[in-house]
């Protein structure tokens, strides 16, 4: 099994509410992938509640193998979800590991 963990940092927006709205829209789109991408075994999306930390969103997913992760990464629904934050994302960090 592969665990895929991604952290996203978004730019500051005109209001905290505007930023939260984008974060929630992204979260909903990602969570909707569970029923659309058959190789996706688990997904969890968390929004950071600690203002002292740098990243805004944490994504944790699980796959049977790296080939399934690659399929997920290029799936049109996943690419569309990523488009939600494309213009406001300032940083992304990722780790993939076997468990």
JOSULDA-V361175 format. One record per residue. N is the residue number from 1. RES is the residue in one small letter. SS is DSSP state (h for helix, s for strand, l for the rest). PSI is psi in radians with two decimals (* if undefined). OMEGA is omega in whole degrees, 0 to 359 (999 if undefined). Layout:
n/res/ss/psi/omega
N/RES/SS/PSI/OMEGA
N/RES/SS/PSI/OMEGA
This chain:
n/res/ss/psi/omega
1/x/l/2.59/179
2/x/s/2.26/172
3/x/s/2.26/183
4/x/s/1.98/182
5/x/s/2.21/182
6/x/s/2.36/175
7/x/s/2.42/180
8/x/s/2.39/173
9/x/s/2.27/179
10/x/s/2.70/177
11/x/l/2.78/176
12/x/l/2.58/182
13/x/l/3.13/184
14/x/l/-0.57/176
15/x/l/2.74/174
16/x/h/-0.56/180
17/x/h/-0.66/178
18/x/h/-0.74/179
19/x/h/-0.77/180
20/x/h/-0.64/179
21/x/h/-0.76/178
22/x/h/-0.76/180
23/x/h/-0.76/180
24/x/h/-0.63/178
25/x/h/-0.75/177
26/x/h/-0.80/178
27/x/h/-0.83/180
28/x/h/-0.74/180
29/x/h/-0.74/179
30/x/h/-0.80/182
31/x/h/-0.50/178
32/x/h/-0.25/180
33/x/h/-0.40/184
34/x/h/-0.70/180
35/x/h/-0.11/186
36/x/l/-0.48/183
37/x/l/1.85/189
38/x/l/-0.44/181
39/x/l/-0.16/181
40/x/l/1.92/184
41/x/l/-0.55/183
42/x/s/2.50/174
43/x/s/2.42/175
44/x/s/2.33/180
45/x/s/2.16/179
46/x/s/2.44/176
47/x/s/2.23/185
48/x/l/2.27/177
49/x/l/0.08/182
50/x/l/1.84/183
51/x/l/-0.17/179
52/x/l/-0.07/180
53/x/l/2.78/187
54/x/l/-0.61/186
55/x/l/2.64/186
56/x/l/-0.56/187
57/x/s/2.41/174
58/x/s/2.25/178
59/x/s/2.22/175
60/x/s/2.19/178
61/x/s/2.81/179
62/x/s/2.48/181
63/x/s/2.79/178
64/x/l/-0.59/184
65/x/l/3.06/182
66/x/h/-0.51/177
67/x/h/-0.70/178
68/x/h/-0.66/176
69/x/h/-0.73/179
70/x/h/-0.68/177
71/x/h/-0.81/178
72/x/h/-0.77/185
73/x/h/-0.54/183
74/x/h/0.02/180
75/x/l/2.37/182
76/x/h/-0.63/179
77/x/h/-0.63/177
78/x/h/-0.76/178
79/x/h/-0.71/178
80/x/h/-0.71/178
81/x/h/-0.75/178
82/x/h/-0.51/179
83/x/h/-0.39/180
84/x/l/-0.64/182
85/x/l/0.09/184
86/x/l/-0.79/185
87/x/l/-0.14/182
88/x/l/-0.06/180
89/x/s/2.24/177
90/x/s/-0.31/179
91/x/s/2.62/177
92/x/s/2.39/177
93/x/s/2.48/186
94/x/s/2.60/169
95/x/s/2.43/175
96/x/s/2.29/178
97/x/s/2.70/177
98/x/s/2.51/175
99/x/l/*/999
